[in-house]
Amino acid sequence: MPNAQIDKEELIEKMAENLPMLRTKLGLTQEEMASMIGVSRHTVISMENQKRPMTWNTFLSLILIFSYDHDTKLLMRALGIFTVELEDFLVPKKKKYR
């Protein structure tokens, strides 16, 4: 699926808006979340307060963390963060070889 079919900025914005709720749903502190995604606690705080833009790499790290839990994965689907289009984009299709 070409990159043009997913709106990265929109997905990042939705993740940033819902990051505190998703993090809390997993029972993670800001410090624990920061450690998991390789940023400082201050960066997590700034992203949660939407004072610092989230990068695509950080977004993907968060998708990985939140998608391992069934409830947060369903919540991300309902919030339009982890869309079917994004999942199709991220999961490579097997190519048939002759």
Buried (B, 14 or more C-beta within 10 A) or exposed (E): EEEEEBBBEEBBBBBBEBBBEBBEBBEBEBEBBBBBBEBEBEBBBBBBEEEBEBEEEBBBBBBEBBBEBEEBBEBBBEBEBBBEEBEEBBEEEEEEEE
